[in-house]
Amino acid sequence: MRRLPLLLAILLPLCAAAQYKTPSYMDLSESEMVRTMKEDASYLASMAMEGRAAGSEGELEAARYMSSRLEGLGVDLLYGNDGDVFGLQQENGDTLRSRNVAAFIPGYDNKLKENYIVVCARLDNLGTAVVNVNGEKVSKVYCGANGNASGLAMLLQLADRLKTNQVLLKRSVILLAPGASLKDGAGSWYFLHRSFPAANKIDAMVELNMLGTGSAGFYAYTASNADMNRVVTALSNTLQPVQPKLVPAEPCPSDHRIFYDAKIPSVMFTTGMYPEYNSEKDTPSILQYDWMEREVEYLYNFIVAMAGGPKPEFDPSEAARELYLEGSSDVIAYYDCDVKPTFLGSSDPTVFLKKWVYVYLKYPQEAVRQGIQGRVLVDFIIDEKGHVTNVRAVKSSHPLLEEEALRVIKASPDWKPGRVRGKKVKSEISLNVEFRLEKKK
């Protein structure tokens, strides 16, 4: 095996890469990303894949397809074109052979490039559909496009974006399509405990699972990890084409559980199951590719943020958190409030930025003279009386910018406090303050 190296960024038998059809969609209103995702998802969701069931010929073909596409994007494979094969002991004593597909994009930072962010979309899926066979309705095994051909198609788009912009990646990124996910996450377990030699260097895992129906909602599940929640919240406070909602309840069991059990901070992004999952509809046709395109943009930005930000802790020290909160143990995350805090009548944090921060922000003259620009990620608490307290910089491009961002936010007028079950609470929020110099004409 080869040495592995924010914020606010898929058709024919698989004998050789040259046999794959090029996109044939002629709708000129569609972007190249949408046309490519349609082709990828349509093929991976086709009957030829046999549901991509673990150990099936369809899974092998899907693995070859993903490997070929990744290679075509210039991403280095960790294993051969057939993937990394592993065995599963069956109840009848037979061994089922499944496989993982994995590739990597090296980071640039001398200190962090040996650490990894894993971006995962499960390879297998098995569903049933009622189809017409010689005029009769028959139940057949098939692969639903939203579970998880959509995630695999988006994984390929992210591979393309991340490879093109790898100069932004401090940490290295592993692109993983594990097999046998529906068999207790066997592929992910094999990857972490038998195959990948630097599992202890994985700082975080990002899972893409059933992301094809964005108009019904876009959700992020972190198992309530405070650090991962903070990254999601911070990115949601910047201009993004789509914003996920943090949910406390697990939408569905999947590979994130295997990484969580290995004490690796994990987040699963999903749009959930779609109503037509067991209908006669051609499932790729129900995918909302315009929404998937927006989700790719958000996920790209999220991964870049994770690759360049501080390492999230699996279980952040309660003592350290209480020290930061100055003894307050009842602080609620901003987006967990039943009624969110409001500034000038709005619960949208960007209103605070536009109507207060950027109105009174003074670009430090020394920063202007030195051409310093960037962003400052600021955490603060809005207490039960609406006062802004505990203001601190979590990440900063430069001390001069940090000082000014903290000054303006500390001077904020009172907010209307958030509420949980009708009671006023202390709530914590993270915001990015941007400093950008205008180019002289």
LINQUIMO-V129503 format. One record per residue. N is the residue number from 1. RES is the residue in one letter. OMEGA is omega as a letter, one per 30 degrees, with the letter a starting at -180 (NA if undefined). D_FIRST is the distance of its C-alpha to the first C-alpha in Angstrom with 1 decimal. Layout:
BEGIN
[[N;RES;OMEGA;D_FIRST] [N;RES;OMEGA;D_FIRST]]
END
This chain:
BEGIN
[[1;M;a;0.0] [2;R;l;3.7] [3;R;a;6.6] [4;L;l;8.4] [5;P;NA;11.5] [6;L;b;31.1] [7;L;l;32.4] [8;L;NA;35.0] [9;A;NA;29.7] [10;I;NA;26.4] [11;L;a;29.5] [12;L;l;29.6] [13;P;a;27.7] [14;L;l;24.0] [15;C;a;23.6] [16;A;a;22.5] [17;A;a;22.4] [18;A;a;25.6] [19;Q;a;27.5] [20;Y;l;27.3] [21;K;l;30.6] [22;T;a;31.0] [23;P;a;32.9] [24;S;a;36.5] [25;Y;a;38.1] [26;M;l;41.1] [27;D;a;42.3] [28;L;l;42.6] [29;S;a;43.0] [30;E;l;39.4] [31;S;l;36.7] [32;E;l;33.7] [33;M;a;31.6] [34;V;a;34.0] [35;R;a;34.0] [36;T;l;30.3] [37;M;l;30.0] [38;K;a;32.8] [39;E;a;31.0] [40;D;a;27.7] [41;A;a;29.6] [42;S;a;32.1] [43;Y;a;29.6] [44;L;l;27.4] [45;A;a;30.8] [46;S;l;32.3] [47;M;a;33.5] [48;A;a;31.1] [49;M;l;28.3] [50;E;a;30.3] [51;G;a;29.9] [52;R;a;26.1] [53;A;a;26.8] [54;A;l;24.1] [55;G;a;23.5] [56;S;l;25.6] [57;E;l;25.2] [58;G;l;25.8] [59;E;l;22.7] [60;L;l;20.6] [61;E;l;22.5] [62;A;l;22.0] [63;A;l;18.2] [64;R;l;18.3] [65;Y;a;20.7] [66;M;l;18.8] [67;S;a;15.6] [68;S;l;18.0] [69;R;l;19.9] [70;L;l;17.1] [71;E;l;15.9] [72;G;l;19.6] [73;L;l;19.9] [74;G;a;17.5] [75;V;a;14.9] [76;D;l;11.2] [77;L;l;9.6] [78;L;a;6.7] [79;Y;l;7.4] [80;G;a;9.9] [81;N;l;13.5] [82;D;a;14.7] [83;G;l;12.6] [84;D;a;11.2] [85;V;l;14.2] [86;F;a;16.0] [87;G;l;19.6] [88;L;l;22.8] [89;Q;a;25.8] [90;Q;a;28.9] [91;E;a;32.5] [92;N;l;33.6] [93;G;l;31.0] [94;D;l;28.8] [95;T;l;25.1] [96;L;a;24.1] [97;R;l;20.7] [98;S;a;19.3] [99;R;l;16.1] [100;N;l;14.5] [101;V;l;13.7] [102;A;l;11.8] [103;A;l;11.5] [104;F;l;12.0] [105;I;a;14.7] [106;P;l;14.8] [107;G;a;18.0] [108;Y;a;20.3] [109;D;a;21.9] [110;N;a;21.1] [111;K;a;21.8] [112;L;a;20.4] [113;K;l;17.3] [114;E;l;15.2] [115;N;a;17.1] [116;Y;l;16.5] [117;I;l;18.8] [118;V;l;17.7] [119;V;a;19.7] [120;C;l;20.0] [121;A;a;22.1] [122;R;a;22.3] [123;L;a;21.6] [124;D;l;24.3] [125;N;l;28.1] [126;L;l;31.1] [127;G;l;34.6] [128;T;l;38.0] [129;A;l;40.3] [130;V;a;43.9] [131;V;l;44.1] [132;N;l;46.9] [133;V;a;46.7] [134;N;l;49.9] [135;G;l;51.8] [136;E;l;50.7] [137;K;a;48.5] [138;V;l;45.5] [139;S;a;42.8] [140;K;l;39.4] [141;V;l;35.8] [142;Y;l;34.2] [143;C;l;31.8] [144;G;a;33.5] [145;A;l;32.5] [146;N;l;32.8] [147;G;g;30.7] [148;N;l;28.0] [149;A;l;27.8] [150;S;l;29.3] [151;G;l;26.5] [152;L;l;23.8] [153;A;l;25.9] [154;M;l;26.2] [155;L;l;22.4] [156;L;l;22.1] [157;Q;l;25.0] [158;L;l;23.5] [159;A;l;20.2] [160;D;a;22.6] [161;R;a;24.7] [162;L;l;22.0] [163;K;l;20.2] [164;T;a;23.6] [165;N;a;24.6] [166;Q;l;21.5] [167;V;l;23.8] [168;L;a;25.3] [169;L;l;22.2] [170;K;l;22.2] [171;R;l;19.4] [172;S;a;16.2] [173;V;l;16.4] [174;I;l;14.2] [175;L;a;15.7] [176;L;l;15.7] [177;A;a;17.7] [178;P;l;17.8] [179;G;l;19.5] [180;A;l;22.4] [181;S;a;23.5] [182;L;l;27.0] [183;K;l;26.5] [184;D;l;26.4] [185;G;a;23.2] [186;A;a;21.2] [187;G;l;18.1] [188;S;l;18.1] [189;W;l;18.8] [190;Y;l;15.9] [191;F;a;13.6] [192;L;a;15.3] [193;H;a;16.0] [194;R;a;13.4] [195;S;a;10.1] [196;F;a;9.7] [197;P;a;9.8] [198;A;a;12.1] [199;A;l;14.6] [200;N;l;17.4] [201;K;l;16.8] [202;I;a;17.5] [203;D;a;21.1] [204;A;l;22.2] [205;M;l;21.7] [206;V;a;23.6] [207;E;l;24.3] [208;L;a;25.9] [209;N;l;28.1] [210;M;a;31.1] [211;L;a;31.9] [212;G;a;34.1] [213;T;a;37.6] [214;G;a;37.9] [215;S;l;41.7] [216;A;l;42.0] [217;G;a;40.1] [218;F;a;36.8] [219;Y;l;35.8] [220;A;l;33.4] [221;Y;a;32.9] [222;T;a;31.5] [223;A;l;33.1] [224;S;l;35.4] [225;N;a;33.0] [226;A;a;35.2] [227;D;l;32.6] [228;M;l;31.0] [229;N;a;34.6] [230;R;l;35.4] [231;V;l;32.7] [232;V;a;33.9] [233;T;a;37.4] [234;A;l;37.0] [235;L;l;35.4] [236;S;l;38.1] [237;N;l;40.6] [238;T;a;39.5] [239;L;a;40.3] [240;Q;a;37.9] [241;P;l;38.4] [242;V;a;38.0] [243;Q;l;38.1] [244;P;l;36.6] [245;K;l;38.8] [246;L;a;37.6] [247;V;a;38.4] [248;P;a;38.8] [249;A;a;38.5] [250;E;a;35.2] [251;P;l;35.5] [252;C;l;33.4] [253;P;l;30.9] [254;S;a;27.3] [255;D;l;23.7] [256;H;l;25.0] [257;R;a;26.5] [258;I;l;23.2] [259;F;l;22.2] [260;Y;l;25.8] [261;D;l;25.8] [262;A;l;22.8] [263;K;l;25.2] [264;I;l;23.3] [265;P;a;25.9] [266;S;l;25.8] [267;V;l;27.9] [268;M;l;28.5] [269;F;a;30.2] [270;T;l;32.3] [271;T;l;35.5] [272;G;l;36.1] [273;M;l;37.2] [274;Y;a;39.4] [275;P;a;42.8] [276;E;a;42.2] [277;Y;a;39.3] [278;N;a;41.4] [279;S;a;43.7] [280;E;a;44.3] [281;K;l;43.0] [282;D;a;40.2] [283;T;l;37.8] [284;P;a;35.9] [285;S;a;39.4] [286;I;l;39.9] [287;L;a;36.9] [288;Q;a;38.1] [289;Y;l;36.0] [290;D;l;38.0] [291;W;l;37.2] [292;M;l;33.5] [293;E;l;33.5] [294;R;a;35.1] [295;E;l;32.6] [296;V;a;29.7] [297;E;l;31.5] [298;Y;a;32.0] [299;L;l;28.5] [300;Y;l;27.1] [301;N;l;29.5] [302;F;a;28.6] [303;I;l;24.9] [304;V;l;25.7] [305;A;l;28.1] [306;M;a;25.7] [307;A;a;23.0] [308;G;a;25.8] [309;G;l;28.1] [310;P;l;28.5] [311;K;l;26.2] [312;P;l;28.0] [313;E;l;29.0] [314;F;a;28.6] [315;D;a;32.2] [316;P;a;34.0] [317;S;l;36.5] [318;E;l;39.9] [319;A;l;41.6] [320;A;l;40.0] [321;R;l;40.8] [322;E;l;44.3] [323;L;l;44.7] [324;Y;a;43.7] [325;L;l;46.1] [326;E;l;48.8] [327;G;a;49.4] [328;S;a;49.2] [329;S;a;47.5] [330;D;l;48.7] [331;V;a;46.9] [332;I;l;45.7] [333;A;a;43.0] [334;Y;a;44.7] [335;Y;l;43.4] [336;D;l;44.2] [337;C;l;47.9] [338;D;l;50.2] [339;V;a;52.1] [340;K;l;50.0] [341;P;a;51.6] [342;T;l;53.3] [343;F;a;54.2] [344;L;l;57.3] [345;G;a;57.2] [346;S;l;53.6] [347;S;l;50.7] [348;D;a;48.3] [349;P;a;46.7] [350;T;l;46.7] [351;V;l;50.5] [352;F;l;50.5] [353;L;a;48.4] [354;K;a;50.6] [355;K;l;54.0] [356;W;a;53.5] [357;V;a;50.5] [358;Y;l;50.5] [359;V;a;54.3] [360;Y;l;54.7] [361;L;l;51.5] [362;K;a;52.4] [363;Y;a;49.7] [364;P;a;49.8] [365;Q;l;51.5] [366;E;l;49.3] [367;A;l;46.2] [368;V;a;47.9] [369;R;a;48.7] [370;Q;a;45.1] [371;G;a;43.7] [372;I;l;41.8] [373;Q;a;40.8] [374;G;a;38.4] [375;R;l;38.7] [376;V;l;39.6] [377;L;a;38.5] [378;V;l;41.5] [379;D;l;42.1] [380;F;a;45.7] [381;I;l;47.8] [382;I;a;50.9] [383;D;a;53.2] [384;E;l;55.8] [385;K;l;58.3] [386;G;l;56.1] [387;H;l;55.6] [388;V;a;52.3] [389;T;l;51.1] [390;N;a;48.1] [391;V;l;46.8] [392;R;l;43.6] [393;A;l;40.9] [394;V;l;37.4] [395;K;a;35.7] [396;S;l;37.4] [397;S;a;36.9] [398;H;l;39.7] [399;P;a;42.4] [400;L;l;45.1] [401;L;l;43.9] [402;E;a;43.3] [403;E;a;46.8] [404;E;l;48.4] [405;A;l;46.5] [406;L;a;47.4] [407;R;a;51.0] [408;V;a;51.5] [409;I;l;50.0] [410;K;a;52.0] [411;A;a;55.1] [412;S;l;54.5] [413;P;l;57.5] [414;D;l;57.4] [415;W;l;55.5] [416;K;a;56.7] [417;P;l;54.7] [418;G;a;52.4] [419;R;l;53.5] [420;V;a;52.1] [421;R;l;54.5] [422;G;a;57.3] [423;K;l;56.8] [424;K;a;56.0] [425;V;l;52.7] [426;K;a;50.7] [427;S;a;47.7] [428;E;a;44.7] [429;I;l;43.4] [430;S;a;40.8] [431;L;l;41.6] [432;N;l;40.1] [433;V;a;42.7] [434;E;l;42.0] [435;F;a;43.3] [436;R;l;43.3] [437;L;l;45.3] [438;E;l;47.1] [439;K;l;46.8] [440;K;l;50.1] [441;K;NA;51.4]]
END
